[in-house]
Amino acid sequence: MENNVKRMISDMALRASVMAEGAKDVFADASRVAMNKADLAKLNLELVRLRADCESLFAEIGRTFYLMNSGSWPMHEEETPEQRIETLLCQVSEKEMLANNISDRIAAMSGKLTCPSCGKECDREAAFCSGCGANLHSPIYTEAD
């Protein structure tokens, strides 16, 4: 009887050890998934911020264009309206380049393809965007590796 109890305790200890290893693996996987989700959330927040910055720059371009055409551009400004618009357009280009890079990183992490035309997430196998109809596999719209 004593041998049976020892064997049963030994079997239980072995099973507990196997279960503990399984729990460690599950915890490690859950931790990786959580970190991936957190990284995706940070990238999405940065993307929203960059897009908002672009919209503000577009508004400033419009305001500058209006002041230029209405003859209301302040004479005390150091740059001409054309120079100001050029500066703002360069800033938009930089921010859009950063936003596209982040979109590519998000797509790579999420297993999706981001439409370069409208920003909608699409399946990688899709030929056209379900949001705007853009060709997702056109040479113009290649995804980053």
N, C-alpha and C positions, 0 to 999 in steps of 0.2 A: 504494500500500500504506500509506503514511504517513497519508493521509486516512482510510482505513478504520480504522486503529488509533485515530486521534483521535476519529472518530465513535463507535467502540465504547467508548472511555473516557468520552466525553461521555454516551452512553446509560447507561452503568453509573453514572455520577455522578448522573444524573437519577433513575434507579431507586432508588439509595441514598437520595437526598433524599426521594423519595416514601415509601420504607419507613421512614425516620426520622420523618417526620411521622405516619405511621400508628402507629408505636411510641409516639410522644408521646401520641397520642389514646388508645391502649390503656392506657398507664400512667396517664393522667389519669382514665379511667373506672374503672380498678382502684383508684386512690386514693380516688375518691368512694365506691365500694362499701365499701372498707375503713373509711373514716370513718363511713359509715352504720351498718355492723355494730358499730363501736366505740361509737357513740352509742346504738344499740339495747341493747348489753350494759350500758352504764352505767344506762340507764333501767330495764332489767330488774332490776339489782342494787338500785337505789333502791326499786323496787316491792316486791321481796322484803323489804327492810328495813322499809318502811312496814307491810307485812302482819304481819311479826313483832312490830313495835311494837304493832299493834292486838291481837294475840293476848296479849301481855303485859298490856295494859290490861284486856282481858276477864278475864284471870286475877285481876288486882287487884280488879276489880268483884266477881267471885265471892267472893274472900277477904273483902272488905269486907261484902258481903251476909251471908256466913256469920257473921262476928264480930258484926254487928248483930243477927241473929236468935238467936244463941246467948247474947246478953248479955255477950259478951266484948270489946266495943269498949273500947279503953283510955280511961279517963276523962281522962287528961292530953292527949288529942288536942285541937287547937284547933278542928277542924271536926267536925260530926256525921257519922255514916255516910252519911246522905242527901246532905249537901253533898259529901262525898268522892265518892260515886257520881255525882252530877251533874257534878262536875269531870272525872272520868274519862270519862264519856259524851261530854262536849264535846271532850275530847282525841281520842277515837275518831272522832268526826264529822270533825274537822279532818284527821286522818290518812287517813281513808277518802276524803275529798274530794280530797286530794293524790294518793292512789293511783288514783282514778278518772281524774284529769287525766292522770297518767302512762300509764295503760292506753290512754286515747284517743290520746295522742301515739305510743305504740308501735304501735297499730293503724293510725294514719295513715301512719307510716313504713314499716310492713311490708306495707301493702295488705290487711290483714286487719281483721276486726271482732272485738272482744273482747266476749264475753257478759257483760253487767252483772250477771247473776245468779250465775254460777259462775266467770267469768274465763277460760273456754276460748276459744282463738282459733278463729274460724269464717270461712268464705268470706263476702265481702261480699254475695254473691247469696243466701246461705242465709236462709230465712225463720225457721227455728228452730235453736236450739243443739243440736248433736249430743251434747253432754255432759249437759245437764239438761232440754232440751226447751223452754226459755224462748223466747218470741216475740222475735226479734231486731229487729223493725221496729215494735214497739208504740210508741205515743207516749211511754210511760214510759221506754223504752229507746232514746233517740235518740243517735246518735254525734255527737261534737263535730266541727265543721268544721275 
